Amino acid sequence: MSRRREIPKRQITPDAKYKDRLVAKFANVLMYGGKKSTAESILYGAFDVIEARYKEDAIEVFR
């Protein structure tokens, strides 16, 4: 066990477009190779498809 101090957990900043921490967390999990903007564009594209097909709020369907 390390003798150094305990590192505090980082706070996940809310998503820029929807201001939601769950969306930001999912984008971080979806991210591959450090390309967060690509992961966010894939996620936002999926939300657009959800809104177009189901005529509902994408965040509510996501939750």
PDB file of N, CA, C and O in Angstrom:
ATOM      1  N   MET A   1       0.849  -1.171   0.000  1.00  0.00           N
ATOM      2  CA  MET A   1       0.000   0.000   0.000  1.00  0.00           C
ATOM      3  C   MET A   1       0.888   1.225   0.000  1.00  0.00           C
ATOM      4  O   MET A   1       1.936   1.251   0.646  1.00  0.00           O
ATOM      5  N   SER A   2       0.465   2.226  -0.721  1.00  0.00           N
ATOM      6  CA  SER A   2       1.244   3.447  -0.859  1.00  0.00           C
ATOM      7  C   SER A   2       1.178   4.294   0.412  1.00  0.00           C
ATOM      8  O   SER A   2       0.172   4.296   1.122  1.00  0.00           O
ATOM      9  N   ARG A   3       2.251   4.998   0.680  1.00  0.00           N
ATOM     10  CA  ARG A   3       2.279   5.870   1.851  1.00  0.00           C
ATOM     11  C   ARG A   3       1.951   7.303   1.490  1.00  0.00           C
ATOM     12  O   ARG A   3       1.885   8.171   2.360  1.00  0.00           O
ATOM     13  N   ARG A   4       1.752   7.544   0.243  1.00  0.00           N
ATOM     14  CA  ARG A   4       1.427   8.900  -0.177  1.00  0.00           C
ATOM     15  C   ARG A   4      -0.010   9.239   0.165  1.00  0.00           C
ATOM     16  O   ARG A   4      -0.802   8.381   0.556  1.00  0.00           O
ATOM     17  N   ARG A   5      -0.319  10.508   0.008  1.00  0.00           N
ATOM     18  CA  ARG A   5      -1.667  10.953   0.364  1.00  0.00           C
ATOM     19  C   ARG A   5      -2.705  10.369  -0.589  1.00  0.00           C
ATOM     20  O   ARG A   5      -2.386   9.962  -1.706  1.00  0.00           O
ATOM     21  N   GLU A   6      -3.916  10.337  -0.138  1.00  0.00           N
ATOM     22  CA  GLU A   6      -5.000   9.825  -0.964  1.00  0.00           C
ATOM     23  C   GLU A   6      -5.388  10.873  -1.998  1.00  0.00           C
ATOM     24  O   GLU A   6      -5.556  12.047  -1.669  1.00  0.00           O
ATOM     25  N   ILE A   7      -5.527  10.450  -3.229  1.00  0.00           N
ATOM     26  CA  ILE A   7      -5.879  11.347  -4.325  1.00  0.00           C
ATOM     27  C   ILE A   7      -7.399  11.536  -4.326  1.00  0.00           C
ATOM     28  O   ILE A   7      -8.137  10.550  -4.328  1.00  0.00           O
ATOM     29  N   PRO A   8      -7.878  12.784  -4.324  1.00  0.00           N
ATOM     30  CA  PRO A   8      -9.335  12.993  -4.352  1.00  0.00           C
ATOM     31  C   PRO A   8      -9.926  12.636  -5.715  1.00  0.00           C
ATOM     32  O   PRO A   8      -9.278  12.791  -6.751  1.00  0.00           O
ATOM     33  N   LYS A   9     -11.158  12.159  -5.692  1.00  0.00           N
ATOM     34  CA  LYS A   9     -11.856  11.827  -6.933  1.00  0.00           C
ATOM     35  C   LYS A   9     -12.139  13.090  -7.724  1.00  0.00           C
ATOM     36  O   LYS A   9     -12.470  14.128  -7.151  1.00  0.00           O
ATOM     37  N   ARG A  10     -12.010  13.002  -9.036  1.00  0.00           N
ATOM     38  CA  ARG A  10     -12.297  14.147  -9.887  1.00  0.00           C
ATOM     39  C   ARG A  10     -13.798  14.283 -10.097  1.00  0.00           C
ATOM     40  O   ARG A  10     -14.508  13.290 -10.259  1.00  0.00           O
ATOM     41  N   GLN A  11     -14.261  15.497 -10.092  1.00  0.00           N
ATOM     42  CA  GLN A  11     -15.668  15.763 -10.354  1.00  0.00           C
ATOM     43  C   GLN A  11     -15.902  15.764 -11.867  1.00  0.00           C
ATOM     44  O   GLN A  11     -15.151  16.385 -12.619  1.00  0.00           O
ATOM     45  N   ILE A  12     -16.929  15.077 -12.291  1.00  0.00           N
ATOM     46  CA  ILE A  12     -17.273  15.046 -13.714  1.00  0.00           C
ATOM     47  C   ILE A  12     -18.040  16.319 -14.024  1.00  0.00           C
ATOM     48  O   ILE A  12     -19.068  16.607 -13.410  1.00  0.00           O
ATOM     49  N   THR A  13     -17.527  17.074 -14.983  1.00  0.00           N
ATOM     50  CA  THR A  13     -18.200  18.313 -15.362  1.00  0.00           C
ATOM     51  C   THR A  13     -19.408  17.978 -16.229  1.00  0.00           C
ATOM     52  O   THR A  13     -19.355  17.042 -17.027  1.00  0.00           O
ATOM     53  N   PRO A  14     -20.487  18.725 -16.084  1.00  0.00           N
ATOM     54  CA  PRO A  14     -21.679  18.446 -16.887  1.00  0.00           C
ATOM     55  C   PRO A  14     -21.416  18.633 -18.381  1.00  0.00           C
ATOM     56  O   PRO A  14     -20.489  19.334 -18.787  1.00  0.00           O
ATOM     57  N   ASP A  15     -22.233  18.003 -19.160  1.00  0.00           N
ATOM     58  CA  ASP A  15     -22.137  18.074 -20.613  1.00  0.00           C
ATOM     59  C   ASP A  15     -22.389  19.501 -21.088  1.00  0.00           C
ATOM     60  O   ASP A  15     -23.190  20.219 -20.490  1.00  0.00           O
ATOM     61  N   ALA A  16     -21.723  19.914 -22.141  1.00  0.00           N
ATOM     62  CA  ALA A  16     -21.831  21.293 -22.623  1.00  0.00           C
ATOM     63  C   ALA A  16     -23.190  21.574 -23.276  1.00  0.00           C
ATOM     64  O   ALA A  16     -23.738  22.665 -23.114  1.00  0.00           O
ATOM     65  N   LYS A  17     -23.721  20.626 -23.992  1.00  0.00           N
ATOM     66  CA  LYS A  17     -24.958  20.864 -24.734  1.00  0.00           C
ATOM     67  C   LYS A  17     -26.207  20.670 -23.869  1.00  0.00           C
ATOM     68  O   LYS A  17     -27.118  21.498 -23.898  1.00  0.00           O
ATOM     69  N   TYR A  18     -26.249  19.589 -23.108  1.00  0.00           N
ATOM     70  CA  TYR A  18     -27.441  19.269 -22.333  1.00  0.00           C
ATOM     71  C   TYR A  18     -27.308  19.586 -20.851  1.00  0.00           C
ATOM     72  O   TYR A  18     -28.289  19.481 -20.115  1.00  0.00           O
ATOM     73  N   LYS A  19     -26.126  19.970 -20.394  1.00  0.00           N
ATOM     74  CA  LYS A  19     -25.864  20.313 -18.981  1.00  0.00           C
ATOM     75  C   LYS A  19     -26.236  19.162 -18.045  1.00  0.00           C
ATOM     76  O   LYS A  19     -26.864  19.363 -17.006  1.00  0.00           O
ATOM     77  N   ASP A  20     -25.835  17.954 -18.438  1.00  0.00           N
ATOM     78  CA  ASP A  20     -26.184  16.764 -17.676  1.00  0.00           C
ATOM     79  C   ASP A  20     -24.928  15.937 -17.410  1.00  0.00           C
ATOM     80  O   ASP A  20     -24.127  15.700 -18.315  1.00  0.00           O
ATOM     81  N   ARG A  21     -24.768  15.506 -16.177  1.00  0.00           N
ATOM     82  CA  ARG A  21     -23.583  14.727 -15.807  1.00  0.00           C
ATOM     83  C   ARG A  21     -23.644  13.297 -16.350  1.00  0.00           C
ATOM     84  O   ARG A  21     -22.607  12.717 -16.670  1.00  0.00           O
ATOM     85  N   LEU A  22     -24.828  12.731 -16.456  1.00  0.00           N
ATOM     86  CA  LEU A  22     -24.975  11.371 -16.960  1.00  0.00           C
ATOM     87  C   LEU A  22     -24.569  11.290 -18.430  1.00  0.00           C
ATOM     88  O   LEU A  22     -23.938  10.318 -18.845  1.00  0.00           O
ATOM     89  N   VAL A  23     -24.923  12.290 -19.209  1.00  0.00           N
ATOM     90  CA  VAL A  23     -24.537  12.331 -20.615  1.00  0.00           C
ATOM     91  C   VAL A  23     -23.018  12.475 -20.736  1.00  0.00           C
ATOM     92  O   VAL A  23     -22.400  11.842 -21.592  1.00  0.00           O
ATOM     93  N   ALA A  24     -22.423  13.301 -19.888  1.00  0.00           N
ATOM     94  CA  ALA A  24     -20.970  13.474 -19.904  1.00  0.00           C
ATOM     95  C   ALA A  24     -20.263  12.177 -19.526  1.00  0.00           C
ATOM     96  O   ALA A  24     -19.245  11.828 -20.124  1.00  0.00           O
ATOM     97  N   LYS A  25     -20.792  11.467 -18.545  1.00  0.00           N
ATOM     98  CA  LYS A  25     -20.210  10.197 -18.130  1.00  0.00           C
ATOM     99  C   LYS A  25     -20.301   9.165 -19.250  1.00  0.00           C
ATOM    100  O   LYS A  25     -19.355   8.410 -19.476  1.00  0.00           O
ATOM    101  N   PHE A  26     -21.427   9.129 -19.948  1.00  0.00           N
ATOM    102  CA  PHE A  26     -21.586   8.180 -21.053  1.00  0.00           C
ATOM    103  C   PHE A  26     -20.643   8.522 -22.198  1.00  0.00           C
ATOM    104  O   PHE A  26     -20.091   7.621 -22.830  1.00  0.00           O
ATOM    105  N   ALA A  27     -20.451   9.804 -22.473  1.00  0.00           N
ATOM    106  CA  ALA A  27     -19.515  10.220 -23.519  1.00  0.00           C
ATOM    107  C   ALA A  27     -18.088   9.828 -23.140  1.00  0.00           C
ATOM    108  O   ALA A  27     -17.300   9.449 -24.007  1.00  0.00           O
ATOM    109  N   ASN A  28     -17.753   9.916 -21.860  1.00  0.00           N
ATOM    110  CA  ASN A  28     -16.423   9.508 -21.420  1.00  0.00           C
ATOM    111  C   ASN A  28     -16.215   8.004 -21.578  1.00  0.00           C
ATOM    112  O   ASN A  28     -15.118   7.562 -21.918  1.00  0.00           O
ATOM    113  N   VAL A  29     -17.245   7.231 -21.338  1.00  0.00           N
ATOM    114  CA  VAL A  29     -17.148   5.782 -21.505  1.00  0.00           C
ATOM    115  C   VAL A  29     -17.087   5.422 -22.987  1.00  0.00           C
ATOM    116  O   VAL A  29     -16.387   4.486 -23.373  1.00  0.00           O
ATOM    117  N   LEU A  30     -17.814   6.159 -23.810  1.00  0.00           N
ATOM    118  CA  LEU A  30     -17.849   5.922 -25.249  1.00  0.00           C
ATOM    119  C   LEU A  30     -16.543   6.326 -25.921  1.00  0.00           C
ATOM    120  O   LEU A  30     -16.210   5.824 -26.995  1.00  0.00           O
ATOM    121  N   MET A  31     -15.808   7.230 -25.290  1.00  0.00           N
ATOM    122  CA  MET A  31     -14.585   7.780 -25.870  1.00  0.00           C
ATOM    123  C   MET A  31     -13.555   6.682 -26.115  1.00  0.00           C
ATOM    124  O   MET A  31     -13.346   5.810 -25.271  1.00  0.00           O
ATOM    125  N   TYR A  32     -12.918   6.738 -27.277  1.00  0.00           N
ATOM    126  CA  TYR A  32     -11.901   5.771 -27.639  1.00  0.00           C
ATOM    127  C   TYR A  32     -10.641   6.520 -28.058  1.00  0.00           C
ATOM    128  O   TYR A  32     -10.676   7.341 -28.974  1.00  0.00           O
ATOM    129  N   GLY A  33      -9.562   6.243 -27.404  1.00  0.00           N
ATOM    130  CA  GLY A  33      -8.288   6.850 -27.772  1.00  0.00           C
ATOM    131  C   GLY A  33      -8.191   8.326 -27.446  1.00  0.00           C
ATOM    132  O   GLY A  33      -7.417   9.045 -28.078  1.00  0.00           O
ATOM    133  N   GLY A  34      -8.961   8.797 -26.471  1.00  0.00           N
ATOM    134  CA  GLY A  34      -8.877  10.190 -26.068  1.00  0.00           C
ATOM    135  C   GLY A  34      -9.601  11.160 -26.972  1.00  0.00           C
ATOM    136  O   GLY A  34      -9.417  12.370 -26.840  1.00  0.00           O
ATOM    137  N   LYS A  35     -10.410  10.676 -27.877  1.00  0.00           N
ATOM    138  CA  LYS A  35     -11.112  11.560 -28.812  1.00  0.00           C
ATOM    139  C   LYS A  35     -12.509  11.855 -28.293  1.00  0.00           C
ATOM    140  O   LYS A  35     -13.486  11.224 -28.696  1.00  0.00           O
ATOM    141  N   LYS A  36     -12.584  12.818 -27.398  1.00  0.00           N
ATOM    142  CA  LYS A  36     -13.843  13.147 -26.758  1.00  0.00           C
ATOM    143  C   LYS A  36     -14.805  13.836 -27.723  1.00  0.00           C
ATOM    144  O   LYS A  36     -16.012  13.598 -27.666  1.00  0.00           O
ATOM    145  N   SER A  37     -14.290  14.677 -28.600  1.00  0.00           N
ATOM    146  CA  SER A  37     -15.174  15.372 -29.537  1.00  0.00           C
ATOM    147  C   SER A  37     -15.842  14.390 -30.494  1.00  0.00           C
ATOM    148  O   SER A  37     -16.998  14.587 -30.868  1.00  0.00           O
ATOM    149  N   THR A  38     -15.142  13.350 -30.890  1.00  0.00           N
ATOM    150  CA  THR A  38     -15.736  12.330 -31.748  1.00  0.00           C
ATOM    151  C   THR A  38     -16.819  11.563 -31.001  1.00  0.00           C
ATOM    152  O   THR A  38     -17.884  11.284 -31.552  1.00  0.00           O
ATOM    153  N   ALA A  39     -16.546  11.227 -29.756  1.00  0.00           N
ATOM    154  CA  ALA A  39     -17.540  10.513 -28.948  1.00  0.00           C
ATOM    155  C   ALA A  39     -18.778  11.369 -28.729  1.00  0.00           C
ATOM    156  O   ALA A  39     -19.899  10.863 -28.787  1.00  0.00           O
ATOM    157  N   GLU A  40     -18.588  12.664 -28.477  1.00  0.00           N
ATOM    158  CA  GLU A  40     -19.731  13.558 -28.289  1.00  0.00           C
ATOM    159  C   GLU A  40     -20.524  13.710 -29.581  1.00  0.00           C
ATOM    160  O   GLU A  40     -21.753  13.774 -29.539  1.00  0.00           O
ATOM    161  N   SER A  41     -19.853  13.769 -30.724  1.00  0.00           N
ATOM    162  CA  SER A  41     -20.590  13.899 -31.985  1.00  0.00           C
ATOM    163  C   SER A  41     -21.406  12.644 -32.277  1.00  0.00           C
ATOM    164  O   SER A  41     -22.513  12.741 -32.805  1.00  0.00           O
ATOM    165  N   ILE A  42     -20.879  11.470 -31.942  1.00  0.00           N
ATOM    166  CA  ILE A  42     -21.640  10.223 -32.110  1.00  0.00           C
ATOM    167  C   ILE A  42     -22.859  10.228 -31.199  1.00  0.00           C
ATOM    168  O   ILE A  42     -23.956   9.858 -31.616  1.00  0.00           O
ATOM    169  N   LEU A  43     -22.663  10.646 -29.961  1.00  0.00           N
ATOM    170  CA  LEU A  43     -23.756  10.667 -28.987  1.00  0.00           C
ATOM    171  C   LEU A  43     -24.823  11.685 -29.371  1.00  0.00           C
ATOM    172  O   LEU A  43     -26.016  11.388 -29.298  1.00  0.00           O
ATOM    173  N   TYR A  44     -24.409  12.874 -29.778  1.00  0.00           N
ATOM    174  CA  TYR A  44     -25.373  13.900 -30.186  1.00  0.00           C
ATOM    175  C   TYR A  44     -26.118  13.479 -31.454  1.00  0.00           C
ATOM    176  O   TYR A  44     -27.301  13.784 -31.602  1.00  0.00           O
ATOM    177  N   GLY A  45     -25.442  12.789 -32.361  1.00  0.00           N
ATOM    178  CA  GLY A  45     -26.108  12.271 -33.560  1.00  0.00           C
ATOM    179  C   GLY A  45     -27.170  11.242 -33.206  1.00  0.00           C
ATOM    180  O   GLY A  45     -28.247  11.213 -33.802  1.00  0.00           O
ATOM    181  N   ALA A  46     -26.856  10.397 -32.229  1.00  0.00           N
ATOM    182  CA  ALA A  46     -27.833   9.402 -31.780  1.00  0.00           C
ATOM    183  C   ALA A  46     -29.030  10.086 -31.121  1.00  0.00           C
ATOM    184  O   ALA A  46     -30.170   9.658 -31.301  1.00  0.00           O
ATOM    185  N   PHE A  47     -28.769  11.152 -30.356  1.00  0.00           N
ATOM    186  CA  PHE A  47     -29.872  11.894 -29.746  1.00  0.00           C
ATOM    187  C   PHE A  47     -30.750  12.557 -30.810  1.00  0.00           C
ATOM    188  O   PHE A  47     -31.969  12.619 -30.652  1.00  0.00           O
ATOM    189  N   ASP A  48     -30.147  13.050 -31.884  1.00  0.00           N
ATOM    190  CA  ASP A  48     -30.930  13.643 -32.970  1.00  0.00           C
ATOM    191  C   ASP A  48     -31.818  12.606 -33.641  1.00  0.00           C
ATOM    192  O   ASP A  48     -32.963  12.894 -33.988  1.00  0.00           O
ATOM    193  N   VAL A  49     -31.290  11.399 -33.825  1.00  0.00           N
ATOM    194  CA  VAL A  49     -32.080  10.323 -34.428  1.00  0.00           C
ATOM    195  C   VAL A  49     -33.238   9.945 -33.518  1.00  0.00           C
ATOM    196  O   VAL A  49     -34.346   9.701 -33.996  1.00  0.00           O
ATOM    197  N   ILE A  50     -32.999   9.892 -32.223  1.00  0.00           N
ATOM    198  CA  ILE A  50     -34.060   9.572 -31.259  1.00  0.00           C
ATOM    199  C   ILE A  50     -35.160  10.619 -31.310  1.00  0.00           C
ATOM    200  O   ILE A  50     -36.344  10.284 -31.321  1.00  0.00           O
ATOM    201  N   GLU A  51     -34.765  11.895 -31.341  1.00  0.00           N
ATOM    202  CA  GLU A  51     -35.769  12.961 -31.395  1.00  0.00           C
ATOM    203  C   GLU A  51     -36.545  12.943 -32.701  1.00  0.00           C
ATOM    204  O   GLU A  51     -37.737  13.250 -32.713  1.00  0.00           O
ATOM    205  N   ALA A  52     -35.889  12.588 -33.802  1.00  0.00           N
ATOM    206  CA  ALA A  52     -36.563  12.561 -35.106  1.00  0.00           C
ATOM    207  C   ALA A  52     -37.525  11.377 -35.205  1.00  0.00           C
ATOM    208  O   ALA A  52     -38.635  11.525 -35.715  1.00  0.00           O
ATOM    209  N   ARG A  53     -37.114  10.219 -34.728  1.00  0.00           N
ATOM    210  CA  ARG A  53     -37.941   9.026 -34.871  1.00  0.00           C
ATOM    211  C   ARG A  53     -39.094   8.969 -33.895  1.00  0.00           C
ATOM    212  O   ARG A  53     -40.229   8.684 -34.277  1.00  0.00           O
ATOM    213  N   TYR A  54     -38.804   9.242 -32.633  1.00  0.00           N
ATOM    214  CA  TYR A  54     -39.803   9.028 -31.595  1.00  0.00           C
ATOM    215  C   TYR A  54     -40.537  10.282 -31.169  1.00  0.00           C
ATOM    216  O   TYR A  54     -41.499  10.211 -30.404  1.00  0.00           O
ATOM    217  N   LYS A  55     -40.092  11.437 -31.658  1.00  0.00           N
ATOM    218  CA  LYS A  55     -40.733  12.728 -31.337  1.00  0.00           C
ATOM    219  C   LYS A  55     -40.815  12.954 -29.830  1.00  0.00           C
ATOM    220  O   LYS A  55     -41.783  13.522 -29.324  1.00  0.00           O
ATOM    221  N   GLU A  56     -39.777  12.498 -29.123  1.00  0.00           N
ATOM    222  CA  GLU A  56     -39.694  12.687 -27.677  1.00  0.00           C
ATOM    223  C   GLU A  56     -38.365  13.342 -27.335  1.00  0.00           C
ATOM    224  O   GLU A  56     -37.470  13.439 -28.174  1.00  0.00           O
ATOM    225  N   ASP A  57     -38.250  13.790 -26.092  1.00  0.00           N
ATOM    226  CA  ASP A  57     -36.998  14.368 -25.628  1.00  0.00           C
ATOM    227  C   ASP A  57     -35.959  13.265 -25.515  1.00  0.00           C
ATOM    228  O   ASP A  57     -36.213  12.236 -24.888  1.00  0.00           O
ATOM    229  N   ALA A  58     -34.801  13.465 -26.111  1.00  0.00           N
ATOM    230  CA  ALA A  58     -33.760  12.426 -26.171  1.00  0.00           C
ATOM    231  C   ALA A  58     -33.196  12.124 -24.791  1.00  0.00           C
ATOM    232  O   ALA A  58     -32.838  10.980 -24.509  1.00  0.00           O
ATOM    233  N   ILE A  59     -33.111  13.128 -23.927  1.00  0.00           N
ATOM    234  CA  ILE A  59     -32.568  12.914 -22.594  1.00  0.00           C
ATOM    235  C   ILE A  59     -33.480  11.985 -21.788  1.00  0.00           C
ATOM    236  O   ILE A  59     -32.993  11.107 -21.075  1.00  0.00           O
ATOM    237  N   GLU A  60     -34.788  12.171 -21.896  1.00  0.00           N
ATOM    238  CA  GLU A  60     -35.731  11.329 -21.168  1.00  0.00           C
ATOM    239  C   GLU A  60     -35.676   9.882 -21.679  1.00  0.00           C
ATOM    240  O   GLU A  60     -35.769   8.942 -20.890  1.00  0.00           O
ATOM    241  N   VAL A  61     -35.528   9.709 -22.975  1.00  0.00           N
ATOM    242  CA  VAL A  61     -35.421   8.361 -23.545  1.00  0.00           C
ATOM    243  C   VAL A  61     -34.104   7.732 -23.096  1.00  0.00           C
ATOM    244  O   VAL A  61     -34.052   6.537 -22.804  1.00  0.00           O
ATOM    245  N   PHE A  62     -33.050   8.528 -23.040  1.00  0.00           N
ATOM    246  CA  PHE A  62     -31.738   8.045 -22.615  1.00  0.00           C
ATOM    247  C   PHE A  62     -31.761   7.574 -21.160  1.00  0.00           C
ATOM    248  O   PHE A  62     -31.174   6.544 -20.828  1.00  0.00           O
ATOM    249  N   ARG A  63     -32.421   8.309 -20.320  1.00  0.00           N
ATOM    250  CA  ARG A  63     -32.487   7.936 -18.904  1.00  0.00           C
ATOM    251  C   ARG A  63     -33.360   6.713 -18.716  1.00  0.00           C
ATOM    252  O   ARG A  63     -33.537   6.247 -17.590  1.00  0.00           O
TER     253      ARG A  63
END
